[in-house]
Amino acid sequence: MIEEVQLRTEPERYLVRIVWKGGEVTDREVRRPAKGAWHRTPEENVELVRKLACEFDDAQIARILNKQGRRGGSGNPFTQEAVRCIRRHYDIPRCEQRPARDPHEGPFTADEAANELGVAMSTVHRWLRDGVLVGTQATAGAPWRIVLTNDVRRRLSAGDAPVGWVTLGSAARRLGLSKSHVAYLVKSGKLKARRTRVGKRQCWIIDVSSVDCGPQKSLFDPMTNDQGGEA
């Protein structure tokens, strides 16, 4: 697949260009360490490798460190071999096996959770941002750990909309709250909600009568367009 590799040496860096057979090129830059210099890996990076090594292999750790924009002692991005060298130098054991997980509840990564729930991974990330779905990470850039209990699956699964329940946008208008606040109430269990299908779209359907905040209930008159609001 590679037509040729071009290498240019400069006083402070190496420039590498890979020319692919299809005509595309990939450029890479590697900093040259000063002659005779020894670069120590920052202590915070070493401690992060120690923490991540309890759960991830060297290649995964390198990807996580690079996602965070971290660099090794020489200023270059991390590689699998660089992480391995750090572990050996600081006597950090490698990850022998992944933590056990329940086949039904997980924890799952974001893409696995999307597959379990039958939605796009972008939807899972949006739910995580909005607080609708709860997940944890060992550190920023690490894979998500998402537990899908029966209650969570039921709340996020598609189904018929109960009579009188409204969409997220309609609930926000009726309660006089922002959508993010309504999402928080759903997450905290102060509002009953579930995912359902409206036409060809999936959206949140919320029981606004299950909360005791916002405008008076006399304002909660049925609206003809409640079942066609925002997803």
Backbone torsions as a table, in degrees:
resi	resn	phi	psi	omega
1	MET	NA	-18.4	-177.8
2	ILE	-99.9	128.3	177.7
3	GLU	-80.5	-47.9	177.4
4	GLU	-164.3	163.8	176.2
5	VAL	-123.2	125.2	-179.0
6	GLN	-107.2	134.2	-178.4
7	LEU	-126.5	128.8	176.5
8	ARG	-126.2	131.4	-178.2
9	THR	-102.5	128.2	174.5
10	GLU	-121.0	163.6	-175.9
11	PRO	-53.0	-35.5	-174.2
12	GLU	-115.1	-0.5	-177.0
13	ARG	-160.7	162.6	170.1
14	TYR	-108.6	136.1	176.1
15	LEU	-111.4	122.6	-177.8
16	VAL	-116.6	130.9	175.8
17	ARG	-124.1	124.2	176.7
18	ILE	-102.3	122.4	178.2
19	VAL	-102.7	116.6	-178.1
20	TRP	-86.9	157.7	-176.3
21	LYS	-61.6	-26.7	179.1
22	GLY	-79.8	-4.1	179.4
23	GLY	103.5	-14.6	178.2
24	GLU	-72.3	154.0	178.7
25	VAL	-126.7	148.8	175.6
26	THR	-126.6	123.9	-179.2
27	ASP	-104.7	137.3	176.9
28	ARG	-133.8	147.9	179.6
29	GLU	-126.0	132.7	178.9
30	VAL	-126.5	123.7	-179.6
31	ARG	-72.5	141.9	177.5
32	ARG	-93.3	127.5	176.0
33	PRO	-70.0	148.6	177.8
34	ALA	-62.2	147.0	-176.9
35	LYS	-60.4	126.0	178.3
36	GLY	79.8	-0.1	-177.5
37	ALA	-85.4	149.1	176.4
38	TRP	-122.0	123.5	-174.7
39	HIS	-105.3	122.7	-178.8
40	ARG	-91.2	135.3	176.1
41	THR	-66.4	128.9	179.2
42	PRO	-51.2	139.4	-176.0
43	GLU	-58.3	-37.0	-179.2
44	GLU	-65.2	-31.9	176.9
45	ASN	-70.4	-39.0	178.6
46	VAL	-62.5	-44.0	-179.1
47	GLU	-67.1	-33.6	177.9
48	LEU	-69.6	-39.1	175.5
49	VAL	-61.6	-42.0	179.4
50	ARG	-60.1	-41.4	-179.7
51	LYS	-69.1	-46.2	-176.7
52	LEU	-70.6	-27.5	-178.1
53	ALA	-66.0	-14.5	177.2
54	CYS	-73.1	-16.4	-173.4
55	GLU	-132.4	-26.5	-172.4
56	PHE	-122.1	155.7	176.6
57	ASP	-84.1	176.4	-172.7
58	ASP	-62.8	-39.5	-179.3
59	ALA	-65.6	-41.2	178.8
60	GLN	-65.8	-40.9	179.3
61	ILE	-62.4	-42.1	179.2
62	ALA	-60.1	-42.7	179.7
63	ARG	-64.6	-40.7	179.5
64	ILE	-64.0	-45.8	179.9
65	LEU	-61.9	-40.3	179.9
66	ASN	-69.7	-35.1	176.7
67	LYS	-61.8	-32.0	178.7
68	GLN	-82.3	-1.4	179.2
69	GLY	76.6	17.8	-179.8
70	ARG	-79.4	155.7	178.6
71	ARG	-133.2	154.0	178.3
72	GLY	-75.0	-176.5	-178.1
73	GLY	-60.0	-30.1	179.6
74	SER	-86.0	-2.8	179.1
75	GLY	88.9	5.3	-179.0
76	ASN	-95.8	158.2	175.1
77	PRO	-60.6	157.0	179.6
78	PHE	-78.0	145.5	173.2
79	THR	-124.1	169.7	177.5
80	GLN	-58.5	-42.0	-179.7
81	GLU	-67.3	-37.5	179.2
82	ALA	-62.8	-41.6	178.2
83	VAL	-65.8	-40.2	178.8
84	ARG	-61.0	-41.2	179.3
85	CYS	-64.5	-39.2	178.0
86	ILE	-62.9	-43.5	-179.7
87	ARG	-62.3	-43.7	-178.9
88	ARG	-65.2	-42.8	-176.6
89	HIS	-66.3	-36.2	-176.2
90	TYR	-105.1	15.0	177.0
91	ASP	53.9	48.3	178.4
92	ILE	-98.3	118.0	179.9
93	PRO	-63.7	148.0	177.1
94	ARG	-83.0	162.1	178.4
95	CYS	-70.6	116.5	-178.1
96	GLU	-82.7	-36.3	-178.7
97	GLN	-156.8	152.6	-179.7
98	ARG	-73.2	149.2	176.9
99	PRO	-59.4	144.6	-179.8
100	ALA	-65.7	149.0	177.9
101	ARG	-142.7	151.5	177.9
102	ASP	-77.8	132.9	-177.3
103	PRO	-63.5	-21.2	-179.1
104	HIS	-99.0	-42.7	-175.5
105	GLU	-94.7	-20.1	-178.8
106	GLY	94.7	-148.0	14.6
107	PRO	-74.0	151.4	180.0
108	PHE	-113.2	154.6	170.3
109	THR	-76.1	172.7	-177.5
110	ALA	-61.8	-42.7	-179.2
111	ASP	-70.5	-34.9	177.0
112	GLU	-67.5	-41.0	178.2
113	ALA	-63.1	-39.6	178.0
114	ALA	-60.9	-41.7	179.0
115	ASN	-66.4	-39.7	179.6
116	GLU	-65.3	-37.3	-175.8
117	LEU	-92.0	-9.1	178.4
118	GLY	73.1	33.7	178.8
119	VAL	-128.4	171.8	177.3
120	ALA	-73.8	152.8	179.7
121	MET	-63.9	-30.9	177.1
122	SER	-62.0	-33.2	177.2
123	THR	-67.1	-41.8	177.7
124	VAL	-61.5	-43.3	179.2
125	HIS	-64.7	-36.9	178.1
126	ARG	-66.6	-42.1	177.5
127	TRP	-62.2	-38.8	178.5
128	LEU	-65.0	-42.4	178.9
129	ARG	-64.2	-40.6	-177.0
130	ASP	-80.5	-8.0	-179.1
131	GLY	82.7	6.7	178.6
132	VAL	-71.0	-36.0	178.2
133	LEU	-117.6	134.9	-177.0
134	VAL	-96.7	131.9	177.0
135	GLY	-149.9	161.6	178.3
136	THR	-129.6	159.2	175.7
137	GLN	-133.1	144.0	177.0
138	ALA	-63.3	-34.7	175.3
139	THR	-164.4	166.1	180.0
140	ALA	-57.6	134.3	-179.2
141	GLY	90.8	-12.4	178.2
142	ALA	-79.8	158.0	178.0
143	PRO	-58.9	145.8	177.3
144	TRP	-72.3	151.2	171.4
145	ARG	-119.2	109.3	-174.1
146	ILE	-121.0	124.1	178.6
147	VAL	-95.7	125.8	-179.4
148	LEU	-111.8	88.8	176.2
149	THR	-75.3	170.5	177.3
150	ASN	-59.2	-37.8	-179.9
151	ASP	-65.7	-43.1	179.2
152	VAL	-64.9	-44.4	178.9
153	ARG	-60.6	-42.3	-178.9
154	ARG	-66.2	-39.6	-178.3
155	ARG	-68.3	-31.3	-175.8
156	LEU	-101.0	-2.8	-176.9
157	SER	-84.8	158.6	179.1
158	ALA	-74.6	152.7	178.8
159	GLY	-179.9	174.3	179.8
160	ASP	-69.9	143.3	-180.0
161	ALA	-77.6	125.3	176.5
162	PRO	-61.6	149.1	-179.3
163	VAL	-62.3	131.8	177.2
164	GLY	90.6	-11.1	177.5
165	TRP	-82.3	148.8	-174.2
166	VAL	-126.7	168.4	-179.1
167	THR	-76.4	171.5	-177.4
168	LEU	-58.7	-46.2	-179.6
169	GLY	-63.2	-43.2	179.3
170	SER	-65.5	-39.8	178.6
171	ALA	-62.9	-40.6	179.0
172	ALA	-62.5	-42.9	179.8
173	ARG	-66.5	-42.6	-177.8
174	ARG	-67.9	-35.9	-178.6
175	LEU	-87.4	-10.8	-178.0
176	GLY	69.9	31.9	-177.7
177	LEU	-122.5	165.5	175.2
178	SER	-77.3	160.4	178.2
179	LYS	-61.4	-38.1	-179.6
180	SER	-64.9	-36.0	178.6
181	HIS	-68.5	-40.6	177.4
182	VAL	-62.5	-41.4	178.0
183	ALA	-61.1	-37.7	177.2
184	TYR	-63.4	-42.0	179.0
185	LEU	-63.6	-36.9	177.0
186	VAL	-64.3	-47.2	-178.2
187	LYS	-61.0	-41.2	-176.4
188	SER	-80.2	-2.2	177.8
189	GLY	82.9	8.4	179.4
190	LYS	-83.1	-13.2	175.3
191	LEU	-128.5	131.5	175.4
192	LYS	-76.9	132.8	-178.6
193	ALA	-153.5	160.1	175.9
194	ARG	-156.5	162.6	174.5
195	ARG	-88.1	139.9	179.0
196	THR	-146.5	174.1	-179.4
197	ARG	-108.4	126.2	175.4
198	VAL	-118.3	106.3	-172.9
199	GLY	67.1	-123.1	179.3
200	LYS	-99.3	1.8	-176.0
201	ARG	-109.7	152.7	171.0
202	GLN	-99.3	140.5	-179.9
203	CYS	-151.9	170.7	175.9
204	TRP	-80.3	136.2	171.6
205	ILE	-119.5	126.9	-169.2
206	ILE	-125.6	141.2	175.9
207	ASP	-91.9	94.8	-176.7
208	VAL	-67.9	-19.9	-179.8
209	SER	-74.7	-6.9	-177.7
210	SER	-89.8	5.6	179.1
211	VAL	-123.8	148.7	-176.3
212	ASP	-109.4	26.8	177.3
213	CYS	-119.7	172.7	178.2
214	GLY	90.3	-167.3	-178.5
215	PRO	-60.6	165.4	179.3
216	GLN	-63.9	151.4	-177.4
217	LYS	-63.0	-16.3	178.5
218	SER	-66.4	-18.5	178.6
219	LEU	-83.4	-9.2	-175.5
220	PHE	-86.1	49.5	178.3
221	ASP	-73.9	144.5	179.9
222	PRO	-56.8	139.1	178.0
223	MET	-117.2	136.2	-174.5
224	THR	-66.8	-22.2	-175.7
225	ASN	-105.5	15.5	-177.1
226	ASP	-63.3	-29.5	-176.8
227	GLN	-86.2	6.3	-179.1
228	GLY	-125.8	21.6	-177.1
229	GLY	-79.7	-159.6	-175.3
230	GLU	-69.4	151.0	175.4
231	ALA	-81.7	NA	NA
